[in-house]
C-alpha cells in the first residue's frame, strides 16, 4: 500500500494498494461533502484499478456515493467496509505498467528513508 500515488493521467490516488494476486485497489478519501462535490474527476480512477472505494467520515451522507463504488466509513482510529466494490479488471498491459511504476515509487521512497539525499541532483 502506498499513499499519494501519481497516476499516468496526472491524477493522484490517495491510497494505492496491491493485493497478493496483483489486484489493484484505489481508495479515495473524502473528508467532507464539499470535498466530494469538488472532485468531479473521480470516475477517471476506474481505469486505473480493479476496485475503487471511497473512505468517508461516519456522518457523511452515504447516499451520495454511487452504488457501483465501494464504501468505507473511517475515522482516526480505523475503518469499516460497508460496501464491497465490484471488480473491474484492469487490462494486462496497463496492470504490468502500474505495478512496475508502483514498485519503483515504493523503492524510491524506501531509499529516501535510508538516505535523504537519494535522488537529489546536485
PyMOL commands that set and color helices and strands:
alter all, ss='L'
color gray80, all
select helices_A, chain A and resi 33-38+42-48+62-64+92-114
alter helices_A, ss='H'
color red, helices_A
select strands_A, chain A and resi 2-6+12-18+24-30+51-56+70-75+78-83
alter strands_A, ss='S'
color yellow, strands_A
deselect
rebuild
show_as cartoon
